[in-house]
Amino acid sequence: MYRLNGATGDKTGLGITLKVMTGDAVNIFAKSFWHNNGATINNGNSIIVNNLLTALAGTSAVANAGKGATAITLTGSTVTPGDVTGWLANEPAPGSLPKAYLNWILFDEQFRVVSSSSGFDMITVAEQIKAHAQTVTINKNGYLYVYCSNESNIDVFFDNLQVIQTRGPVLSEDHYYPFGLTMSGISSKAAGKLENRYKYNGGTERNVDFDINLDETDFRLYDAQIGKFLQIDPLVDFFESYSPYTYVVDNPISYADPLGLSVEKPKVQKPTLPEVIVVSHKHPKKELSSQTAS
């Protein structure tokens, strides 16, 4: 259990961050309580956005994500502080209650706020324990930050903050530059899952051991950083107009080379369309009638 009081500087409590993927579901539980001691409630102790982002950057899920999301980069971003400020403006009006909530906010891979998967749950009246229970559907890959807050001058107590994450079907999402270099800033992988090494170039295995980062085709090694094979093409005599180290004749948009031998069109699975039966009906000819003038 911990006590929050915005007037004494304790505006936010323990924060939990989860690495989430599209389709995940997160159940959030907590309990809250406050005592009405007769003092006038002052809800003017607003949360400082930079402090909130600094706390987010300090959680293990963000600090170990490899995205370079430090306190300095998040607070100095041209978009993230503004997104959070706009989101905080949607806090429900507290009325006669202390301005205290269970909060959850989803950041995408670029640390933009995803409002459709973010929200607030207000405390209840004095002298009653509220059991908070919320289910959040994740609409975008990113980081779900869950925390409790109190912007009033009244002591509010929170306890048993828990999160339960149910994995969806998406385990990883990879984006590439034309020649196969991974766009790490917008790619995403579920936490605690084995990495899918069969990626670019028709599912070629990428060797990341010892930071080699080379694609292993059946006949040659490919380096996506330079867009070239590291060995001469065994079929070099058939492609005399090109360098023996070139990849897909310098046209990665149209071709792939999963064997390391020759270019080929990427295999695209065509959708199976339902059978359509067209039935026509022949209309009988109308007999023309003639009249003879007398």
RODO-2510 file (C-alpha; in nm, 4 decimals, decimal comma):
residues 294
     n   res          X          Y          Z
     1     m     0,0000     0,0000     0,0000
     2     y     0,1207     0,3518    -0,0711
     3     r    -0,0138     0,6984    -0,0010
     4     l    -0,0441     0,9673    -0,2673
     5     n    -0,0963     1,3382    -0,1998
     6     g    -0,0435     1,5896    -0,4786
     7     a     0,0186     1,8776    -0,2372
     8     t     0,3214     1,7028    -0,0845
     9     g     0,4692     1,6076    -0,4208
    10     d     0,3537     1,2444    -0,4237
    11     k     0,1368     1,2775    -0,7348
    12     t     0,2061     0,9381    -0,8923
    13     g     0,2812     0,5998    -0,7452
    14     l     0,4370     0,2775    -0,8669
    15     g     0,4348     0,2496    -1,2469
    16     i     0,4259    -0,0753    -1,4441
    17     t     0,5151    -0,0917    -1,8139
    18     l     0,4334    -0,3864    -2,0404
    19     k     0,5629    -0,4529    -2,3923
    20     v     0,2417    -0,5215    -2,5831
    21     m     0,1436    -0,6241    -2,9341
    22     t    -0,1698    -0,5603    -3,1382
    23     g    -0,4458    -0,7964    -3,0246
    24     d    -0,3182    -0,8403    -2,6693
    25     a    -0,5568    -0,7931    -2,3777
    26     v    -0,4434    -0,6545    -2,0418
    27     n    -0,6463    -0,6815    -1,7217
    28     i    -0,5661    -0,4149    -1,4618
    29     f    -0,6597    -0,4454    -1,0944
    30     a    -0,6091    -0,2179    -0,7944
    31     k    -0,7783    -0,0959    -0,4770
    32     s    -0,8185     0,2631    -0,3571
    33     f    -0,9406     0,4332    -0,0384
    34     w    -0,9552     0,7825     0,1081
    35     h    -1,0807     0,9380     0,4317
    36     n    -1,2751     1,2631     0,4446
    37     n    -1,1143     1,4625     0,7256
    38     g    -1,3240     1,7707     0,6553
    39     a    -1,0486     1,9609     0,4730
    40     t    -1,1343     2,1587     0,1619
    41     i    -1,0370     1,9570    -0,1459
    42     n    -0,7904     2,1316    -0,3782
    43     n    -0,7356     1,9527    -0,7103
    44     g    -0,4904     2,2048    -0,8518
    45     n    -0,1714     1,9986    -0,8196
    46     s    -0,1344     1,9004    -1,1836
    47     i     0,0973     1,6220    -1,2953
    48     i     0,4176     1,7455    -1,4569
    49     v     0,4465     1,5732    -1,7940
    50     n     0,8267     1,5564    -1,7909
    51     n     0,8192     1,3805    -1,4540
    52     l     0,5737     1,1253    -1,5902
    53     l     0,7930     1,0589    -1,8976
    54     t     1,1029     1,0293    -1,6797
    55     a     0,9275     0,7640    -1,4708
    56     l     0,8220     0,5816    -1,7895
    57     a     1,1792     0,5822    -1,9236
    58     g     1,3015     0,4310    -1,5981
    59     t     1,0849     0,1178    -1,6241
    60     s     1,2645    -0,1964    -1,7403
    61     a     1,0389    -0,2580    -2,0414
    62     v     1,1339     0,0795    -2,1926
    63     a     1,4924     0,1009    -2,0678
    64     n     1,5769    -0,2400    -2,2174
    65     a     1,3804    -0,1984    -2,5406
    66     g     1,6747    -0,0772    -2,7466
    67     k     1,4725     0,2148    -2,8838
    68     g     1,6888     0,4861    -2,7284
    69     a     1,3917     0,6040    -2,5214
    70     t     1,5719     0,7714    -2,2336
    71     a     1,4356     1,0439    -2,0083
    72     i     1,6269     1,3006    -2,2135
    73     t     1,4962     1,1828    -2,5514
    74     l     1,1352     1,1462    -2,4351
    75     t     1,1138     1,4817    -2,2579
    76     g     1,2999     1,6487    -2,5447
    77     s     1,0796     1,4961    -2,8143
    78     t     0,8807     1,7311    -3,0349
    79     v     0,5697     1,5109    -3,0147
    80     t     0,5605     1,2888    -2,7030
    81     p     0,5211     1,5606    -2,4330
    82     g     0,2465     1,7269    -2,6365
    83     d     0,0669     1,3941    -2,6840
    84     v     0,0745     1,3246    -2,3098
    85     t    -0,0423     1,6773    -2,2257
    86     g    -0,3370     1,6360    -2,4625
    87     w    -0,4224     1,2978    -2,3176
    88     l    -0,4145     1,4251    -1,9571
    89     a    -0,6629     1,6944    -2,0577
    90     n    -0,9190     1,4141    -2,1012
    91     e    -0,9177     1,3201    -1,7325
    92     p    -1,2770     1,2830    -1,6038
    93     a    -1,4026     1,5736    -1,3951
    94     p    -1,3677     1,4764    -1,0272
    95     g    -1,6639     1,6772    -0,9035
    96     s    -1,6510     1,6795    -0,5216
    97     l    -1,3948     1,3949    -0,5067
    98     p    -1,0174     1,4121    -0,4954
    99     k    -0,8685     1,4073    -0,8443
   100     a    -0,7216     1,0583    -0,8151
   101     y    -0,7249     0,7808    -1,0735
   102     l    -0,5970     0,4462    -1,1852
   103     n    -0,4385     0,5336    -1,5220
   104     w    -0,3206     0,3403    -1,8252
   105     i    -0,1613     0,4949    -2,1317
   106     l    -0,0451     0,3164    -2,4472
   107     f     0,2583     0,4470    -2,6367
   108     d     0,3326     0,3121    -2,9839
   109     e     0,6844     0,2263    -3,1062
   110     q     0,7511     0,5964    -3,1731
   111     f     0,6153     0,6841    -2,8260
   112     r     0,3056     0,8527    -2,9597
   113     v    -0,0016     0,8208    -2,7397
   114     v    -0,2645     0,5738    -2,8638
   115     s    -0,5761     0,7205    -2,7058
   116     s    -0,8046     0,4311    -2,8080
   117     s    -0,6130     0,1993    -2,5717
   118     s    -0,5607     0,4529    -2,2909
   119     g    -0,7886     0,5587    -2,0092
   120     f    -0,8655     0,6509    -1,6478
   121     d    -1,0665     0,4959    -1,3630
   122     m    -1,1628     0,7372    -1,0853
   123     i    -1,1720     0,6594    -0,7129
   124     t    -1,5062     0,6358    -0,5307
   125     v    -1,6602     0,8223    -0,2377
   126     a    -1,4877     0,8530     0,1006
   127     e    -1,4671     0,5699     0,3532
   128     q    -1,5245     0,3035     0,0871
   129     i    -1,2717     0,0732    -0,0746
   130     k    -1,2998     0,0673    -0,4519
   131     a    -1,1880    -0,2448    -0,6355
   132     h    -1,0666    -0,1219    -0,9737
   133     a    -1,0918    -0,3732    -1,2606
   134     q    -1,0314    -0,2760    -1,6212
   135     t    -0,9709    -0,4734    -1,9421
   136     v    -0,7651    -0,2955    -2,2071
   137     t    -0,7610    -0,4137    -2,5691
   138     i    -0,4319    -0,3254    -2,7359
   139     n    -0,4830    -0,1641    -3,0771
   140     k    -0,1188    -0,1003    -3,1645
   141     n     0,2245    -0,2412    -3,0859
   142     g     0,4036    -0,0494    -2,8146
   143     y     0,4274     0,0012    -2,4398
   144     l     0,1391     0,0129    -2,1922
   145     y     0,2185     0,2269    -1,8868
   146     v    -0,0046     0,1688    -1,5824
   147     y     0,0147     0,3918    -1,2754
   148     c    -0,1916     0,5539    -0,9979
   149     s    -0,2177     0,9298    -0,9470
   150     n    -0,3553     1,1919    -0,7086
   151     e    -0,3597     1,5629    -0,7927
   152     s    -0,5430     1,6711    -0,4757
   153     n    -0,4333     1,7755    -0,1265
   154     i    -0,6129     1,4771     0,0302
   155     d    -0,4382     1,1505     0,1162
   156     v    -0,5496     0,8712    -0,1191
   157     f    -0,4267     0,5157    -0,0646
   158     f    -0,3720     0,2607    -0,3429
   159     d    -0,2967    -0,1067    -0,2969
   160     n    -0,2559    -0,4345    -0,4916
   161     l    -0,1847    -0,2842    -0,8330
   162     q    -0,1745    -0,5852    -1,0670
   163     v    -0,1662    -0,6436    -1,4421
   164     i    -0,2394    -0,9666    -1,6317
   165     q    -0,1392    -0,9762    -1,9984
   166     t    -0,3078    -1,2187    -2,2390
   167     r    -0,1054    -1,2560    -2,5580
   168     g    -0,2701    -1,2060    -2,8937
   169     p    -0,1718    -1,3775    -3,2212
   170     v     0,0988    -1,1250    -3,3200
   171     l     0,4468    -1,2137    -3,1932
   172     s     0,6553    -0,9850    -3,4146
   173     e     0,6207    -0,7246    -3,6868
   174     d     0,9155    -0,6428    -3,9124
   175     h     0,9644    -0,3535    -4,1534
   176     y     1,2505    -0,3281    -4,4024
   177     y     1,4328    -0,0835    -4,6241
   178     p     1,4300    -0,1956    -4,9912
   179     f     1,7552    -0,3936    -4,9648
   180     g     1,6548    -0,5676    -4,6410
   181     l     1,7946    -0,3574    -4,3581
   182     t     1,5496    -0,3691    -4,0675
   183     m     1,3691    -0,0489    -3,9732
   184     s     1,4230    -0,1062    -3,6015
   185     g     1,2404     0,2130    -3,5028
   186     i     0,9031     0,0830    -3,6234
   187     s     0,9569    -0,2932    -3,6000
   188     s     0,8270    -0,4710    -3,2922
   189     k     0,8642    -0,8008    -3,1059
   190     a     0,6672    -0,9449    -2,8172
   191     a     0,8578    -0,9597    -2,4891
   192     g     0,9839    -1,2978    -2,3736
   193     k     0,9372    -1,4687    -2,7101
   194     l     1,1992    -1,6335    -2,9304
   195     e     1,3034    -1,4168    -3,2214
   196     n     1,1833    -1,5111    -3,5685
   197     r     1,5021    -1,5346    -3,7747
   198     y     1,3312    -1,6185    -4,1043
   199     k     1,2717    -1,2739    -4,2413
   200     y     1,3606    -1,0734    -4,5513
   201     n     1,4234    -1,2238    -4,8993
   202     g     1,1599    -1,4949    -4,9023
   203     g     1,2152    -1,6031    -4,5432
   204     t     1,5947    -1,6264    -4,5510
   205     e     1,7453    -1,7015    -4,2101
   206     r     1,9191    -1,4042    -4,0524
   207     n     2,2240    -1,4909    -3,8424
   208     v     2,2457    -1,2482    -3,5511
   209     d     2,4960    -1,4462    -3,3438
   210     f     2,7938    -1,2368    -3,2337
   211     d     2,6292    -0,9382    -3,4100
   212     i     2,7057    -1,0884    -3,7524
   213     n     2,3664    -0,9833    -3,8948
   214     l     2,4007    -1,1656    -4,2260
   215     d     2,1284    -1,3424    -4,4244
   216     e     2,2198    -1,7051    -4,4919
   217     t     2,0927    -1,8256    -4,8289
   218     d     2,1664    -2,1779    -4,9511
   219     f     2,4682    -2,0699    -5,1566
   220     r     2,5867    -1,7314    -5,0278
   221     l     2,5803    -1,4819    -4,7421
   222     y     2,3954    -1,1549    -4,7940
   223     d     2,4693    -0,8281    -4,6117
   224     a     2,1607    -0,6043    -4,5997
   225     q     2,3675    -0,3075    -4,4780
   226     i     2,5474    -0,2796    -4,8122
   227     g     2,2902    -0,4565    -5,0306
   228     k     2,5466    -0,7070    -5,1671
   229     f     2,6347    -1,0750    -5,1439
   230     l     2,9729    -1,1509    -4,9884
   231     q     3,0589    -1,4297    -5,2355
   232     i     3,0637    -1,4484    -5,6149
   233     d     2,7441    -1,5715    -5,7794
   234     p     2,7871    -1,9394    -5,8812
   235     l     2,5856    -1,8532    -6,1945
   236     v     2,7959    -1,5500    -6,2793
   237     d     2,8316    -1,6599    -6,6441
   238     f     2,4583    -1,6112    -6,6955
   239     f     2,4601    -1,2528    -6,5622
   240     e     2,7630    -1,0988    -6,7294
   241     s     2,6060    -0,7522    -6,7322
   242     y     2,6001    -0,7350    -6,3536
   243     s     2,8505    -0,7530    -6,0707
   244     p     2,8852    -1,1110    -5,9373
   245     y     2,8089    -0,9704    -5,5900
   246     t     2,4920    -0,7832    -5,6857
   247     y     2,1612    -0,8632    -5,5218
   248     v     1,8544    -0,9217    -5,7453
   249     v     2,0103    -0,7142    -6,0268
   250     d     1,9678    -0,4072    -5,8022
   251     n     1,5871    -0,4335    -5,8161
   252     p     1,4671    -0,5526    -5,4725
   253     i     1,1179    -0,4175    -5,5296
   254     s     1,0469    -0,6647    -5,8096
   255     y     1,2649    -0,9650    -5,7250
   256     a     1,3982    -1,1859    -5,4453
   257     d     1,6858    -1,4349    -5,4313
   258     p     1,6294    -1,6767    -5,1408
   259     l     1,8801    -1,9310    -5,2787
   260     g     2,1577    -1,6861    -5,3573
   261     l     2,1650    -1,8032    -5,7189
   262     s     1,9198    -1,6218    -5,9402
   263     v     1,6434    -1,3656    -5,9196
   264     e     1,2837    -1,4740    -5,8934
   265     k     0,9487    -1,3134    -5,8463
   266     p     0,8370    -1,3126    -5,4815
   267     k     0,5736    -1,5730    -5,4112
   268     v     0,2438    -1,4088    -5,3242
   269     q    -0,0348    -1,6282    -5,1992
   270     k    -0,3429    -1,5504    -5,4012
   271     p    -0,6719    -1,5484    -5,2124
   272     t    -0,9202    -1,8226    -5,2902
   273     l    -1,2356    -1,6654    -5,4203
   274     p    -1,5745    -1,8281    -5,3682
   275     e    -1,7335    -1,9970    -5,6662
   276     v    -1,9730    -1,7733    -5,8542
   277     i    -2,2470    -1,9287    -6,0677
   278     v    -2,4065    -1,7073    -6,3306
   279     v    -2,7493    -1,8159    -6,4510
   280     s    -2,9215    -1,6588    -6,7520
   281     h    -3,2816    -1,6927    -6,8632
   282     k    -3,3956    -1,6645    -7,2212
   283     h    -3,7030    -1,4510    -7,2602
   284     p    -3,9555    -1,5745    -7,5257
   285     k    -3,9890    -1,3578    -7,8304
   286     k    -4,3011    -1,1551    -7,8484
   287     e    -4,5073    -1,2224    -8,1620
   288     l    -4,5657    -0,9145    -8,3671
   289     s    -4,9240    -0,8529    -8,4750
   290     s    -5,0046    -0,6852    -8,8062
   291     q    -5,3152    -0,5088    -8,9190
   292     t    -5,4291    -0,4797    -9,2834
   293     a    -5,5702    -0,1496    -9,3832
   294     s    -5,8872    -0,1685    -9,6003
***
